[in-house]
Amino acid sequence: MPRIVGKEYKDLLKRYITSQNEENLYFGQQFSREFIEKEISPEEVISIHKNALVDVFPDVPDKVLHSFDFLIEMMIHYGLALREHQSLIRKQEEIQMEMNVAAKVQDTLLKTKKPDFKELDIGFVTEPAKKINGDYIYFLNDNCSEASVAVADVMGKGIPAALCMSMIKFGMDSLRNENTSPCNALDIVNRIVEKSVDDSMFISMFYGKYDARDASFSYASAGHEPALHYKASEGKFVELNAKGLLLGVHKDVEYEEKSVILEEGDFIAMMTDGVTEIRTKQGFIDEEIIQSIMLEVKERSAQTIAETVYERLSQLQDFQLRDDFTIVIFKKE
C-alpha cells in the first residue's frame, strides 16, 4: 500500500516542484487525506517523501537524506507521545462528563427546603470549589416552633464525596417527623455512616436546633468547625464548641449537647472550613476578618450577611475558591 501511495505522491511532488502553482498545492492538501484513510503514520509519510525526493533529485546530498532519517526517528516518538496525549484527553473528557452527570444528580438528590419560620431569619450560601460539592446543608422544619439545620463537610472530593452525601441525606431523611435532639440526630446519622461509608472517608457535621418557645438554640458537633454566636447586647462573638468525634469513625460515640438563648438581633453563623481556613497569598486569614465582615452587616438580613461574607472572602482569594464554601445564618428577629 505505501508503495502505490508513494508513486502517486512522487508524481504530485514532481508536478508541484516544476510549476509551484496553487492547483498542485491544493492537490497536495487533498492527498493528505489518503494518508489518513490508509492509516499511514507520520514517520511513513516522511519516508515516502524522502524516497520521492531521491527519485526526483538523484543528486540530493547524503547529509540532506540523513536529516530525513533523523526526522523519521523523531516522528516515531512524537507519534507515540501524541497518541498517549490524545488518549489522556479522551479519558479526561469521559471523566468530565461523568462529573457533570454526578453534579446534576447531586443537585437533584440533595435539595433541601429552607424553613419558612416567622421568628427566625435564615440565610445561606454553599459554593463548590469544583463540580462536586463536598459540603452539605440539610434543613429540618420539625414543627411550627422548631427549625433545625445540619451543616456537613466530607473530607474528600469528587464522586466519593457525593456518595457520602447521599448517605447523610438518607440519615437526615430518617429524622423527619421525629422530635430529635442534636446529640441524638448525630448519633443516628453516625451509625448509618459507619455502616455504609468506606473507612477512608470521614465527615464532620454541626447540628443546630432553634426552639421558638424559649428562643433557645441547642447544638452538637461531630468534629466540625465551631459555630459563632453574635450577641447583640454585648456586640461580640462567642464560639459554640461541643465535643464529638467525626462521623463514621466508631459506631458508639457520645455527642455533647449545649444550648444558648438568642435575643433580638442575635445570630448564629455555622460554617465549614472552606470559610474559616481561607488562604490568600499572605497565608491563612484570621477569624477576626470573618467576624468584622459580619459586624458590618449585622443589621441586615441573614441572607445578606451570608452573601456578604462569601463575596468578601472570594475577593480575598482572587475569586478562586480553593475549598468548598458553606455558611448558614440563623438570626433571631
Residue, then its C-alpha position, 0 to 999 in steps of 0.5 A: m500500500p505505501r508503495i502505490v501511495g508513494k508513486e502517486y505522491k512522487d508524481l504530485l511532488k514532481r508536478y508541484i516542484t516544476s510549476q509551484n502553482e496553487e492547483n498542485l498545492y491544493f492537490g497536495q492538501q487533498f492527498s493528505r487525506e489518503f494518508i489518513e484513510k490508509e492509516i499511514s503514520p507520520e514517520e511513513v509519510i516522511s519516508i515516502h517523501k524522502n524516497a520521492l525526493v531521491d527519485v526526483f533529485p538523484d543528486v540530493p546530498d547524503k547529509v540532506l537524506h540523513s536529516f530525513d532519517f533523523l526526522i523519521e526517528m523523531m516522528i516515531h516518538y512524537g507519534l507515540a507521545l501524541r497518541e498517549h496525549q490524545s488518549l489522556i484527553r479522551k479519558q479526561e473528557e469521559i471523566q468530565m462528563e461523568m462529573n457533570v452527570a454526578a453534579k446534576v444528580q447531586d443537585t437533584l438528590l440533595k435539595t433541601k427546603k429552607p424553613d419558612f419560620k416567622e421568628l427566625d431569619i435564615g440565610f445561606v450560601t454553599e459554593p463548590a470549589k469544583k463540580i462536586n460539592g463536598d459540603y452539605i446543608y440539610f434543613l429540618n422544619d420539625n414543627c411550627s416552633e422548631a427549625s433545625v439545620a445540619v451543616a456537613d463537610v466530607m473530607g474528600k472530593g469528587i464522586p466519593a464525596a457525593l456518595c457520602m452525601s447521599m448517605i447523610k441525606f438518607g440519615m437526615d431523611s430518617l429524622r423527619n417527623e421525629n422530635t430529635s435532639p442534636c446529640n441524638a440526630l448525630d448519633i443516628v446519622n453516625r451509625i448509618v455512616e459507619k455502616s455504609v461509608d468506606d473507612s477512608m472517608f470521614i465527615s464532620m457535621f454541626y447540628g443546630k436546633y432553634d426552639a421558638r418557645d424559649a428562643s433557645f438554640s441547642y447544638a452538637s458537633a461531630g468534629h466540625e468547625p465551631a459555630l459563632h454566636y453574635k450577641a447583640s447586647e454585648g456586640k461580640f462573638v462567642e464560639l459554640n464548641a461541643k465535643g464529638l468525634l467525626l462521623g463514621v469513625h466508631k459506631d458508639v460515640e457520645y455527642e455533647e449537647k449545649s444550648v444558648i438563648l438568642e435575643e433580638g438581633d442575635f445570630i448564629a453563623m455555622m460554617t465549614d472550613g472552606v470559610t474559616e481556613i481561607r488562604t490568600k497569598q499572605g497565608f491563612i486569614d484570621e477569624e477576626i476578618i470573618q467576624s468584622i465582615m459580619l459586624e458590618v452587616k449585622e443589621r441586615s438580613a441573614q441572607t445578606i450577611a451570608e452573601t456578604v461574607y462569601e463575596r468578601l472572602s472570594q475577593l480575598q482569594d482572587f475569586q478562586l475558591r480553593d475549598d468548598f464554601t458553606i455558611v448558614i445564618f440563623k438570626k433571631e428577629 
